[in-house]
Amino acid sequence: DLAMAPFNRPEPETYKLARMKQAMTPDGALDEWEKPTLSLDEPFLIQPNHMRFPSGDNTNAWRGPEDMSVKAYLGWDGEALCVAAEVKDDAQCNTNDVDSLWDGDAMNFGLIDADANQTDLWLALTTDGVVLNPLADPTEKLAKIAKCAIVRDEDSKVTRYELRLPLAGLKLKPGTECCFYLRFFDNDGQDARYRLQLAPLITDPFKVKLYSKFVLEE
């Protein structure tokens, strides 16, 4: 049924990440990036499901790419895994503390390496400034050595995220496949509305086939 196409999730992909031409400076400018690794701008990426399209009793659902859509960037510079995102968002809002960043506009990035170590990071621009919360940190180093930035451009309704994660803080080996997930949460000033979600939440037992992967090319 072709009418169901907006709900069909494509097969996960494997992205080969070549070394960047220059080290990333987390400043929110995205100058180091040439093109997005992937885009999140389709209804099948919206969770929960009922927020994919507005209806008579649900007028607060996703209203299309101008409401929220994401261009995501992944790379590495020989010393660090680099993650960035340009988020089109008609309203920027996060008034929450470090333990509830998910209830406002926020980025959640996670990876599960070949040895099943999970790293889970939350990044948000709150009323208290930029907040990074390493919720799962196998090396217990990322909180100290990770660098990040978030810049909001109100004129263009775009929020830019950058996250530099030194390999010293990750149990991640170049040349091996690593599962990853990305989630972007939306709040227009009241309560969390929905999230654009690349992969499902962590499953138990963990199902590798459900996740896109990347490989740091040597």
N, C-alpha and C positions, 0 to 999 in steps of 0.2 A: 504494500500500500504506500504509494509515493507521498500521500498526505501525512504520513508519519515521519518523513525525513527529518523534520526539525527536532525529533525526539531520539533519533538513532545516534548513539555514541560511536564514533569511529574506533578502529583498532588502535591501541597505544602505539606510539612511534619510538624509535631510538634516534637520538640526536647526537651527532658526532661534533664535539666542541673543539675546534682548532684554537691554538693559542692566539690571544688577542695581540694586535700590533703594538699596543701600549698598555701599561698597567692602568687599571681603573682607579680613578680618584672619586670617592663617594661624595658628590657635591650636588646631585640631583639634576645635572645638566645633560647627561647621556651623550656627551660628545664622543666618547670612545666607541660607541656602538654604530655599526654600519646598517644592519637591518634586524628586525625582530626574529627571534627564534620561533615564536608561535604567537597566535592571537586567540583571545578568548572573547567571543562576540556573538555566540549562537545560543538559541534557546535551550539546547540539550545540556548546556553547561550550568544552567541555573538550578540551584537547590535552595529551598525545597521545591519539589516539582510544581506545586500549585502556583508558584510565583513566576512561572515562565511567561504567562500571558494575562493581561488584565481581564476581569470579568465583572459582571454586575455586582457581585458581592465581594470582590477583591480588586479594588481600584488602586492598590498600592504595589502591584506587581511590577516586574521589569517592563520598561517602556521602550526598549531597544538600545542600540549602541550609544546614543546620546545620553541615556540615563546612566549606563555604565558599560564600558568595554575596555579591554586590556591588550596592550602589546607587551609581551614579555621577552626578556633577553637573558640568555645564559652563555657564559664563556669562562675562560680561565686564562691567567696571565703568566703561568709557570710557577706561581707561588700561592695563588688563591683562586677559589671558585668565586665567580662574580655573577651576581643576579641583579637585574634591573627591570623596572616595569613603568610603562607610561599608561596611566589610568584615566580614561575619559569619564568624568563623574560630575554630574550637574550640581551636586552639593557636597561639600566636604564637612564631615562632622565626626568627632570622637571626643567625648567628654569623660572617658572612662580611665580607670587606673590600670596598672600593669597586669592585674589578674583578670581583667574583663575587657581586653582590647577587642575581642570578637564582637562586642556589642556596638561597635562603631565602625567607621571606615578603617580597614586594616588589611595588611597582606600577611598571609601565612605560607611559609615555604618550608618544605620538609624533604628529607631524603632518607632512603634506606639502602645502605651500601651492601656489597657482595657478602659481607659477614653478618648481615641482618642487624647492624647497628642503626638505630633511628636517631636522626637529628630533626628537631622541630623548632622553628623560629617564628616569632610574631613581631611585626613591625607596624607602627602606627604614628601618625601625626596627631597628637592630642592637644587639648588646651594647655597642657603643661610642657609641650614641646615634643620632640621626637623620642619615642620609646621603643627599645628593642628588648624582647623577652625570649631568651633561649629556654623554651619550656622542656626540651629534651636535648641534652648536651653530653654525649658519651665521653668526651675527653675532659669535660669540665674546664675548658679553656676559652670557649667562644665568647662568653660574656666579657672577657677582658681584651681579647684581641680582634674581634669582629669590628668592622667599621661600617657605618651606615649613614644615609641621608634621605630626607624626604622634603620635597619642595612643592608647594601648591602654587599654580598659576591660575589665579581667579579669572583673569580675562579670557583665557582659552578653556577654562573649566577642566584643567588637567592636573593630576597629581603624579609626580615622578618619584619613584623609589629606587634607591641603590643600596646594595648590600655586598660587602667584600668579606669573604670568609677564608682566611688563611688555611692551607691544607694542614698546618700544624694543629689546628683545632678540629679537624675532621678525620674520621677513620675512612679515608677515601684514597684509592690508588689509581693513578693514571693508567689508562688502557683497559680498565675493567668497567663493566656496566653497573650503573647505579640507578635505582628507582627513585623517582621524585614526584612530588605533588605541589600544586599551587592553588591557593584559595584567596579570593578577594571579597571582602565583606562590604556591604553597602548600608549606610544609614543617612537619611536625609534630614535628620534633626529631631527624630522622636525615638523609635526603636529600630533595632537591626531588621532589615527588610529581607534580604536574600544574600546569596554568595555566588560568584562565578567560581566553579570548581573543576579543575582539570582531571582529578582522579578521586576515587572514593576515599572515605576515611580509612584508617588503618584497619585491616581485617585480622581476625584471629581464628584460625591460623592465617598468616600473611600470604596473600595470593599475588605472586610476582606478575602473573599475566595481565593483571588489571591496570598496571602502571606503565606510563611512559618512562623511558630511561635515557640517560646520557652517558657518554664516554669521553673522558678527557684525552684527547689525542696527544701523543708524545711527539 
